[in-house]
Amino acid sequence: MYWVGSLYVMHINTTAYPKAIGQRTFGYKTKQITAFMQSVVYAGKGTDCGTKLTIKIKITNENKKLLTYRYIKENGKLVLLDEKNIDKYIGKEVNMRSAVYCAHPKGLCSVCLGTMYDKLQIDNIGLTGAKVSSTMSNKSMKKFHDATTKLSRLHLDDLSL
């Protein structure tokens, strides 16, 4: 084996950290999110707080699934994005109603929130926030079972000293 011009480096997955320390972090974050969002509720089907505030967002192929069943304002009228019409907005910046600006007194209205929660029949929407941290926690735990060792070749020319 020649060592001129390149260096072989072995990468070993350290599996103890994700299990011991990382899991504690995700567990605490899940508790924080649940405590913070547990009182966020859906005001109900057909509700509209009437806020004039919107967020500007560019619709792309990458985010269109996340924005389907949300309302935008177009020429002063509300338009529900769905599978039939969202493609005509790809590449365009739109004014979208957002839960950030919702002013409904009993929770988040269906116009600011969109109609996905109607379809899923979820009223206590704040409790869905823990899904993010629990997904990250599960991915972290899967690292514990990955005991791979990788061999990479580094060229000395690429290293800056």
Backbone bond lengths (Angstrom), bond angles and torsions (degrees), N, CA, C in turn:
res aa  C-N    CA-C-N  psi(-1)  N-CA   C-N-CA  omega(-1)  CA-C   N-CA-C  phi
1 M - - - 1.430 - - 1.520 108.31 -
2 Y 1.344 116.03 128.77 1.457 121.14 179.98 1.526 110.39 -94.53
3 W 1.299 117.42 137.08 1.467 122.76 -179.54 1.512 112.05 -107.61
4 V 1.307 117.32 9.11 1.459 120.98 -179.03 1.526 108.35 -84.00
5 G 1.329 116.71 121.12 1.459 121.27 176.40 1.507 115.45 87.75
6 S 1.306 118.53 -12.79 1.461 118.28 178.83 1.521 109.94 -149.90
7 L 1.298 114.43 162.86 1.454 121.58 -176.46 1.519 107.26 -137.40
8 Y 1.312 116.12 134.96 1.456 119.81 177.64 1.522 108.97 -96.84
9 V 1.328 115.94 131.02 1.451 121.65 -177.75 1.522 108.82 -125.12
10 M 1.319 116.00 135.52 1.449 120.73 179.44 1.531 108.77 -101.69
11 H 1.338 115.67 129.50 1.464 121.63 177.02 1.523 107.82 -106.97
12 I 1.305 116.53 124.92 1.465 120.90 178.20 1.519 107.47 -116.54
13 N 1.325 115.52 127.60 1.454 120.47 179.16 1.525 109.53 -69.62
14 T 1.319 117.37 123.06 1.466 121.36 177.56 1.517 107.92 -90.27
15 T 1.298 117.12 101.64 1.457 122.07 -172.34 1.513 114.10 -87.37
16 A 1.306 119.81 -10.84 1.457 120.62 -177.79 1.521 112.22 -72.45
17 Y 1.323 117.99 -36.75 1.465 119.61 -177.43 1.525 113.23 -60.75
18 P 1.353 119.63 -52.56 1.462 118.49 -178.22 1.526 112.95 -56.41
19 K 1.318 116.76 -34.93 1.465 119.43 -177.78 1.525 111.82 -78.29
20 A 1.304 117.72 -44.90 1.465 120.59 -172.57 1.521 113.24 -83.67
21 I 1.309 117.98 -53.19 1.460 121.90 -173.57 1.525 111.51 -95.39
22 G 1.304 116.50 -47.31 1.458 120.59 -176.80 1.508 113.33 -59.78
23 Q 1.306 117.96 -39.35 1.459 121.49 -178.49 1.524 111.21 -64.39
24 R 1.310 116.19 -37.60 1.463 120.59 178.21 1.531 109.66 -62.64
25 T 1.310 116.94 -41.13 1.464 121.72 179.96 1.518 111.18 -63.32
26 F 1.329 117.79 -47.61 1.458 120.73 -179.11 1.530 111.64 -66.47
27 G 1.294 117.60 -37.35 1.459 120.86 177.75 1.512 111.72 -61.68
28 Y 1.315 116.51 -42.66 1.458 121.01 178.99 1.525 111.10 -67.11
29 K 1.342 117.21 -40.99 1.461 121.00 178.42 1.528 110.95 -63.22
30 T 1.320 117.41 -39.39 1.459 120.97 177.71 1.523 110.18 -61.45
31 K 1.313 117.90 -43.52 1.468 121.28 178.18 1.519 111.40 -63.32
32 Q 1.323 117.40 -40.51 1.463 121.10 179.40 1.533 111.20 -64.00
33 I 1.324 116.35 -45.74 1.461 120.51 -179.45 1.519 110.66 -63.57
34 T 1.313 117.45 -43.82 1.460 121.39 179.65 1.524 111.02 -62.58
35 A 1.323 117.41 -44.85 1.465 121.13 179.78 1.529 111.09 -63.83
36 F 1.302 117.10 -39.48 1.461 121.66 -177.97 1.526 111.94 -71.07
37 M 1.328 117.46 -40.52 1.458 120.94 -170.89 1.520 115.13 -102.53
38 Q 1.320 119.13 0.21 1.461 120.28 -173.03 1.533 114.15 -61.42
39 S 1.312 117.92 -23.54 1.459 119.89 -178.33 1.529 113.52 -94.27
40 V 1.317 118.12 1.13 1.461 120.99 179.21 1.530 108.59 -79.24
41 V 1.333 115.44 118.68 1.462 120.65 -177.23 1.525 110.77 -126.27
42 Y 1.294 114.80 164.24 1.457 123.80 179.22 1.530 107.32 -91.01
43 A 1.318 117.23 129.59 1.458 121.73 -177.71 1.529 112.81 -72.70
44 G 1.296 118.33 -18.33 1.462 121.54 175.63 1.517 113.82 120.61
45 K 1.304 114.07 161.83 1.460 122.47 -177.36 1.536 110.19 -62.17
46 G 1.335 115.30 135.11 1.459 120.63 176.29 1.518 115.45 81.32
47 T 1.327 118.48 2.75 1.464 120.18 -179.28 1.522 110.50 -80.73
48 D 1.336 115.71 149.49 1.465 122.00 178.34 1.521 107.92 -147.81
49 C 1.308 117.33 119.59 1.460 121.77 179.85 1.522 111.79 -76.00
50 G 1.319 117.41 -18.50 1.451 121.73 177.13 1.519 115.45 81.56
51 T 1.322 118.50 10.10 1.462 119.31 -179.55 1.522 110.91 -61.43
52 K 1.308 115.04 145.94 1.465 121.24 177.80 1.528 111.15 -93.74
53 L 1.323 116.88 -9.49 1.465 121.54 -176.43 1.523 110.82 -78.05
54 T 1.325 115.64 139.39 1.468 122.10 178.38 1.524 108.91 -138.47
55 I 1.320 114.79 168.23 1.459 119.63 172.13 1.526 107.87 -111.83
56 K 1.318 115.94 145.38 1.464 120.57 176.17 1.521 107.56 -88.99
57 I 1.311 115.06 129.30 1.463 119.71 -179.87 1.529 108.63 -144.80
58 K 1.322 114.80 140.56 1.460 120.48 177.71 1.523 108.37 -93.45
59 I 1.305 116.11 126.84 1.463 121.07 179.77 1.520 108.87 -87.67
60 T 1.324 115.69 127.74 1.462 122.15 -180.00 1.518 109.05 -128.19
61 N 1.310 116.12 171.25 1.471 119.66 174.76 1.520 111.13 -62.48
62 E 1.334 116.46 -31.39 1.462 120.64 -177.61 1.529 112.51 -72.70
63 N 1.330 118.89 -32.97 1.465 119.67 -175.83 1.528 114.13 -108.00
64 K 1.318 118.24 0.18 1.465 119.45 -174.44 1.537 113.32 -63.70
65 K 1.308 118.38 -31.37 1.474 119.34 177.59 1.526 111.25 -67.76
66 L 1.332 116.90 -33.90 1.459 120.88 178.60 1.525 111.84 -72.09
67 L 1.325 117.00 -25.27 1.462 121.29 -175.62 1.524 113.50 -98.95
68 T 1.322 117.13 -5.60 1.458 120.45 177.26 1.526 108.86 -64.83
69 Y 1.326 116.36 141.08 1.475 125.72 -177.78 1.523 112.17 72.61
70 R 1.338 117.52 24.55 1.459 123.41 172.92 1.516 108.43 -111.45
71 Y 1.327 115.82 156.33 1.454 121.53 -179.23 1.526 111.64 -98.06
72 I 1.339 114.79 138.85 1.456 121.05 171.87 1.527 107.76 -121.14
73 K 1.325 115.13 159.39 1.467 120.18 173.93 1.511 107.59 -101.89
74 E 1.316 115.37 125.48 1.453 121.17 179.03 1.524 107.90 -134.41
75 N 1.319 116.21 118.44 1.468 122.22 -177.59 1.530 111.89 54.57
76 G 1.332 116.14 39.84 1.463 121.34 177.37 1.519 115.27 79.82
77 K 1.333 117.70 0.14 1.470 121.29 -179.22 1.527 109.94 -116.01
78 L 1.329 114.84 151.18 1.466 120.38 177.17 1.528 109.88 -82.47
79 V 1.328 115.58 134.68 1.465 121.67 178.33 1.524 107.22 -126.57
80 L 1.330 116.67 125.54 1.462 121.35 176.47 1.522 108.54 -85.59
81 L 1.342 116.22 121.91 1.459 120.20 176.79 1.518 108.95 -76.75
82 D 1.318 116.61 130.20 1.464 120.92 176.04 1.523 108.84 -142.22
83 E 1.313 116.09 -175.03 1.471 119.86 -176.77 1.525 112.56 -61.87
84 K 1.330 117.21 -25.97 1.462 120.74 -176.05 1.526 113.11 -79.41
85 N 1.343 117.66 -31.55 1.462 118.20 -172.71 1.526 115.50 -117.51
86 I 1.321 119.21 -9.37 1.474 119.62 -173.21 1.529 112.76 -67.51
87 D 1.311 117.52 -29.20 1.469 119.65 -178.55 1.531 112.92 -63.86
88 K 1.335 117.67 -27.55 1.469 119.20 179.90 1.530 112.40 -74.33
89 Y 1.333 117.17 -11.56 1.465 121.47 178.29 1.535 113.23 -100.22
90 I 1.327 117.89 -3.21 1.463 120.67 179.99 1.527 110.01 -61.98
91 G 1.339 114.61 129.81 1.447 121.01 -178.34 1.523 113.49 89.00
92 K 1.329 116.64 -3.18 1.460 120.52 -178.59 1.529 110.17 -107.85
93 E 1.331 114.97 149.93 1.456 121.10 173.87 1.528 107.28 -92.91
94 V 1.338 116.08 127.79 1.463 121.27 -177.17 1.526 110.16 -121.64
95 N 1.315 115.79 162.36 1.465 122.76 174.32 1.524 107.71 -98.02
96 M 1.326 116.26 108.46 1.457 121.37 -175.10 1.520 111.17 -105.75
97 R 1.322 115.99 136.88 1.463 120.07 172.08 1.524 107.23 -69.45
98 S 1.328 115.63 143.17 1.461 120.11 -173.02 1.520 110.98 -138.05
99 A 1.319 115.40 147.91 1.465 121.23 175.88 1.523 111.53 -62.59
100 V 1.325 116.96 -21.25 1.462 121.39 178.67 1.524 110.59 -60.21
101 Y 1.330 118.01 -35.28 1.461 122.48 -176.29 1.529 113.29 -105.33
102 C 1.302 118.75 7.41 1.460 121.17 -177.25 1.531 110.66 -63.24
103 A 1.337 115.52 133.93 1.470 121.51 -177.52 1.526 111.92 -118.74
104 H 1.315 118.38 20.91 1.468 121.26 179.97 1.524 109.30 -72.48
105 P 1.341 118.20 134.45 1.468 120.36 -176.25 1.533 115.06 -72.32
106 K 1.329 118.16 -17.13 1.463 120.07 -175.16 1.521 114.23 -109.74
107 G 1.308 117.41 7.94 1.461 120.86 -179.27 1.515 109.84 144.03
108 L 1.312 116.52 -157.49 1.461 121.36 178.46 1.523 109.11 -92.64
109 C 1.331 115.56 128.21 1.468 119.45 -177.08 1.530 111.27 -76.17
110 S 1.321 115.11 162.85 1.469 119.21 -176.06 1.523 112.91 -73.21
111 V 1.340 118.33 -18.99 1.459 119.37 177.63 1.525 110.34 -78.78
112 C 1.324 117.16 -44.56 1.468 119.70 178.91 1.529 111.40 -69.82
113 L 1.307 116.33 -35.92 1.459 121.04 -176.57 1.526 112.84 -84.73
114 G 1.322 116.26 -31.38 1.458 120.77 -174.15 1.520 109.55 97.79
115 T 1.317 116.34 175.85 1.467 120.18 -174.38 1.529 114.69 -99.64
116 M 1.323 117.71 3.79 1.461 119.60 -178.55 1.528 112.04 -61.69
117 Y 1.340 116.88 -38.43 1.471 119.37 -178.93 1.527 111.43 -68.88
118 D 1.349 117.71 -27.40 1.468 120.47 171.42 1.524 109.61 -62.84
119 K 1.314 114.62 -48.00 1.466 119.93 -177.87 1.531 111.65 -62.59
120 L 1.341 116.05 -36.81 1.463 120.50 -179.00 1.535 112.86 -87.03
121 Q 1.333 116.77 -7.68 1.470 123.44 -178.92 1.530 111.73 56.68
122 I 1.333 115.35 49.72 1.461 121.88 179.44 1.521 108.23 -113.02
123 D 1.327 117.05 122.62 1.466 121.92 178.22 1.524 112.09 -100.66
124 N 1.312 117.61 -40.79 1.469 121.79 179.94 1.518 109.06 -90.01
125 I 1.317 114.68 75.12 1.459 120.26 -172.47 1.516 113.47 -69.53
126 G 1.301 117.97 -23.07 1.456 121.01 -179.81 1.513 112.51 -62.62
127 L 1.320 116.02 -29.85 1.463 119.42 -179.00 1.522 112.34 -73.03
128 T 1.331 117.67 -14.41 1.467 119.62 176.89 1.525 111.18 -76.13
129 G 1.338 118.56 -12.90 1.456 122.31 179.35 1.512 113.22 -63.81
130 A 1.334 116.85 -28.13 1.460 120.29 179.94 1.531 111.91 -69.93
131 K 1.320 116.84 -13.92 1.458 120.78 179.93 1.533 111.26 -60.49
132 V 1.316 116.83 -36.54 1.468 121.00 -178.67 1.526 110.43 -63.38
133 S 1.340 116.27 -52.59 1.462 118.32 -176.98 1.524 111.79 -69.86
134 S 1.339 117.97 -32.69 1.460 118.10 179.02 1.531 110.94 -71.14
135 T 1.321 117.79 -32.68 1.471 120.81 175.32 1.526 110.28 -65.10
136 M 1.335 116.11 -43.43 1.465 119.72 177.47 1.527 110.33 -64.12
137 S 1.300 117.25 -37.65 1.460 121.36 178.66 1.529 111.05 -63.41
138 N 1.326 116.35 -43.67 1.466 120.03 178.96 1.522 111.96 -63.40
139 K 1.319 116.51 -39.91 1.475 119.54 177.47 1.526 110.74 -65.05
140 S 1.325 115.85 -37.24 1.458 120.45 177.94 1.532 110.81 -64.31
141 M 1.320 116.36 -41.67 1.466 120.00 -179.55 1.526 111.91 -66.42
142 K 1.333 116.63 -32.70 1.470 119.72 179.08 1.525 111.53 -65.17
143 K 1.327 116.60 -26.98 1.463 119.76 178.00 1.524 111.22 -62.91
144 F 1.302 117.26 -27.47 1.459 121.86 -179.35 1.523 111.43 -61.17
145 H 1.329 116.09 -30.27 1.464 120.50 -177.09 1.525 113.02 -91.46
146 D 1.327 116.48 1.64 1.458 121.09 179.25 1.525 108.61 -99.67
147 A 1.319 116.60 103.46 1.461 121.33 -178.71 1.533 110.80 -111.82
148 T 1.331 115.44 38.10 1.456 119.01 -177.07 1.523 111.77 -77.66
149 T 1.312 113.16 152.20 1.462 121.13 174.33 1.519 106.25 -121.95
150 K 1.339 116.06 129.89 1.458 120.15 -176.45 1.521 109.36 -118.14
151 L 1.303 115.13 144.60 1.459 122.04 177.20 1.525 107.70 -113.75
152 S 1.321 115.74 120.66 1.462 121.15 -179.21 1.520 109.52 -117.33
153 R 1.302 115.32 150.47 1.455 120.50 178.87 1.522 108.23 -107.77
154 L 1.319 116.56 120.36 1.450 122.84 177.14 1.516 108.83 -106.64
155 H 1.301 116.35 132.19 1.458 120.75 175.36 1.522 108.29 -88.77
156 L 1.322 116.28 131.29 1.455 120.48 -178.84 1.532 112.06 -61.45
157 D 1.313 117.07 -26.44 1.451 121.20 178.07 1.545 111.46 -64.97
158 D 1.328 116.46 -27.14 1.465 120.94 -177.77 1.530 112.44 -83.21
159 L 1.311 116.60 -14.53 1.456 120.17 -178.55 1.510 110.37 -86.49
160 S 1.290 116.97 132.81 1.477 119.98 174.90 1.519 108.00 -106.89
161 L 1.309 115.96 128.72 1.458 120.32 -177.71 1.493 111.87 -100.52
